[in-house]
Amino acid sequence: MSMQDPIADMFTRVRNAQQRLKPFVLCPKTNYKATILDVLAREGFINGYETVEMDGKPQLKIQLKYHDGQSVIHKISRVSKPSLPVYAAFDDMEPVCNGLGIRIISTSNGLMSDRELRALHADKKTKLGGEVVGEVL
């Protein structure tokens, strides 16, 4: 049986592992997932990740981050689904929870957080939007 939404599956694995206070979680590797994890690592929501071989297949080993016994990620959710993509223009993107969270946006310049988009376009006239992959708080 094939997986319908691998990104939602990765988010669910992270959410479940953090509820059990696991130090890491494994999920099947794709380049798109690795790019999403790059954004989460840059924003400080995870400690990092690495690629490991399990039964001859590449897996992502995601190092989860905790502070005072609580997970750093309080909520992680998929916004855009394969059956219903959600797009947002730069002007329509408001900060998640007054800047405490981020949106992961797929733009023509690659995946980045809404914070990175605001910083990138603070002095430029061009303002990118894109598909909203997920939200992290």
N, C-alpha and C positions, 0 to 999 in steps of 0.2 A: 504494500500500500504506500503510495507516495504522500509526501508531506505537502499540504496545501499552502502554508505560509511559513517558510523557514525562519523569517525574522521574528515573527510572533512566537515561534517555538523557542528561539534563543532568549527572548525577553522573559518567557515563562520559566525557563530553566534558571535564569539569574534570580528571578523573584522567589522561586521555590527554594533555591539553595540559600538565599539570604534569610529566609524565614527559619531555616534550620541552622543558621550561623556556620555554614560550611566555609572553609578557607578558599576553595576554588570550585569551579563547575566546568564540565566538558560539554562541547557541542560540536557537531560536524562542521568542518571548515569550508567556507567559501570566501572569495575575495571581498564580496560586499559586506559580509558579517565582520571581517577583519577591519574594514574601513569604518564601520559603525563603532567597533571597539576602540579604534584609534581616537575617534571623537570623544568617547566616554573617558578614555585615559587622559586626553588633553584637558578635559574639563574637571578631572579629579574625582570621578564617580567610581572608577575601578583602579586598582594598583597597576594593572597591565594584563598582558596575555602573551601566550606563546603557542607555537604549533608543535604538537606531539603526534607520534604515530601510535595508533591503537588498532590492532588486528589488521595492519596493512593499510589503514585509512587515516588520512590526516584529520586531527581533531584540534579545536581551539581550547586551550586550558586558560580560563578566565580567572584571574586573581581578584577576588572580591575584597572590598574595602569596608572596614568597620571603624567606628569612633566611639569610645567608651561603651563597648558592648552592643552598640546599635549599628545597623547597616547604614551606610551613607546614602544608598538609594532607597528612598521611602516609597516611590511609585515609579514604575516603568511600564509604559503602555505603547501599543502600536496604534498610530492614528490612521495612516493610509493603508488600505487593504488591497490585495490583488484585484478584488472584484469592484472596489470603489476607491480609486486614488483621490487623495485630498491635496489640493494645491493652494499655496498662499503667496500673495504678492508681498514684497518687502514692506510696504506701507501698512499691510494688514496684520503683521506679526507683532503682537504685544508680548512683553516679557512674561514668562511662566512664573506664577506666584511671586510677582514683584521682583523677578530676577534671581530667585532661589533655584529655579529649575531651568532646563533647556529644552529646546525643540531640535531634533536632528533633521536637517533639511538637505535634500538631494538637489543640487543646483547644476548648472552647466559647468561650473568650476570644481565639481566634486562634492562629496559629503562634508557638511560642516554644521556647527551649532548656530543657533540664532544669535548668540553673543558674538561669535566670530564674524557673522554677516554684518552685524551692526558696527563692529570695530573696523572691518574691511571697508565699509562704505561710509564711514564717518566723514571723510573729506572728499569722496568721489561723487560725481553726479549720477553714475549708473548704479542702480539698486537691483540686485538679483532677488528673485523669489524661487520657488521650486516646490517639489513634492515634500510634504511633511511626513517623514518616515515614522517618527515616534516622539514621545515626550518623556522626560526624566525629571523627577523631583526628589 
